[in-house]
Amino acid sequence: MFEAIGDIVGGSQPQRKRTPVRRQSRAAGRCEGVFWRRTDRQEMRRIVMAARRYELTTRQPGARSGALGSIALEIIELFANLVDFRTGRLEPSLDTLMRMLKRSRDAISRALKALRAHGFLDWLRRYVPTGNEGRGPQVQQTSNAYRLLLPARALRLLGRHGQAAPEPEDFSQARLCRAAELEAHRKSLSLAELPLFELEDGPLARALARLGAGLEKQRESARRTESQSHSNL
């Protein structure tokens, strides 16, 4: 029906099918800087251990699995090994997860949603240019950017194992340097980027980001107007 309407309105030339991009998707390469965070092996071990205990704690008598499920535990263990500790980069595609875990797409999708629903995982949907020229879709969906998290209710299950070991004195200077780098990075962010850095990605952060972008646009417009006024004097 829609193809027939398109033929009537636009003539008989065949049109390329559009490839829809999912809602709230962002441009790959432009959104991850305020989403990914540096991590380390110790933090990843705590998250994996917490997920295992959370799964056991939420398993009802006679049930085969708890709130997360065995595939979710496989995914979180895999992610803990795939993540780049220095940058926090983590972006495997569903096809990659299917190949590495030998699981179906539906099973992996359900497990990812369970991890996100219980606070162990967050992600950003992303798109990339198609490279098409002229008519046709200009962007297409690509792999998500993922971030592992340790929810407070799972952290409590770790007890003393969830407490960080005393920091060696040799690392105190590195910690201070890291804090300074983080503060410098925070100051370098624009008004549109800062909410996504300070807050978890969500409706509030995106609303504040849009507001910040609008303010920056107004400031830039005011600067151009002022510059033109001085040049006309």
Order of alpha helices (4+ residues) and beta strands (2+ residues): alpha-beta-alpha-alpha-alpha-alpha-beta-beta-alpha-alpha-alpha-alpha
